[in-house]
Amino acid sequence: MANYLIYSAIGLLCLLSLLWVGPFLVPDKKWDSRPKVEGDLVTFNLHKAGHPGHFSFLEKIGIAAKVNVLALFFGERARRTNKEWETFYDRTHIGEAAPEINLTTTTGEKFRLKDLRGTNVAIMFVAMTCPPARLEIKKWEELVTKFASSDVHFILIYSREQHPGEAGYRGYHHTISDEDRATYADELAETTSLDIAIDPVSEVTLNEYGIVPNGAFVVDRKGRIVFKTPWADAKKISVVLENLTALQANS
C-alpha cells in the first residue's frame, strides 16, 4: 500500500510537471529560410509560431520557471492573448513599407526609422519581464559584432511588460505611465550595449507592428519589411541578414 501511494504521488507530480511545462516544450515550427527575389526586393518567409520553440531544453525550463505557463495556454488570458496575436499577422505584411517609428531612446536621442533609409534595420520588441527577450538580447549583441561591417542597424523597442509579478519578476508591475516605462527601460539598458527606444504606454509602435511579446522585424534599405517573426530568434535573424546583405552587394 505504501509503495502504491509513493508511485501514485510520483505519477501525479510528473503529470503536473508535464501540464506546467509540456505545452512550452514543443519543438520550433519549421521555417523555409530561402530568400525570394523580385526585382530589387528580397523577402523571406514569415516564421509563424505560438511559442518560443527555438530555445534549448534548459533555456525553456528556465523561462517556464519565471512565468505562469498554464495561463499562457488556458483560460481567459490565453483567449485575450490569442486575439492580440492576430494583429501581428494582420497589421504588417512582408514586402510592404514598415510603419514609421518615432521614439526616444534611453539616452535621450530620437530614433526615427526614416532616418535610416539606405541601411537595413533589425528590430526586436523587449521588456524587463519577458524572459525570451532577455535571453535573445545577449544573442543579438553577437549579431552586432557579426554584421559590424555590413549596412545593418540593430534597435530594441521597449514596450509592454509581459509577466510582471510572476515567479521571476515579483518586484515588477504593469507600467501605467511613461515614467514607469522609462524607468524599466533604463534598467534594461544597464544590461546591454544595444540601443533601446521606448514605446510609450499608449503603445503606438507595438499596436502598429502587432501585439506579441518578443516580435522581430528586418527592414531593408528602402524601408520595407522583408522578414518578421513573433519570436526574435537570433539564428533566423542572422540567416536573413546574411542572405539579404549578400544579395544587395551583388545587385
Beta strands, then each sheet from edge to edge (+ up, - down):
strand 1: 36-38
strand 2: 41-43
strand 3: 102-105
strand 4: 110-112
strand 5: 120-126
strand 6: 152-158
strand 7: 196-198
strand 8: 216-219
strand 9: 225-229
sheet 1: 1+ 2-
sheet 2: 4+ 3- 7+ 6+ 5+ 8- 9+
end
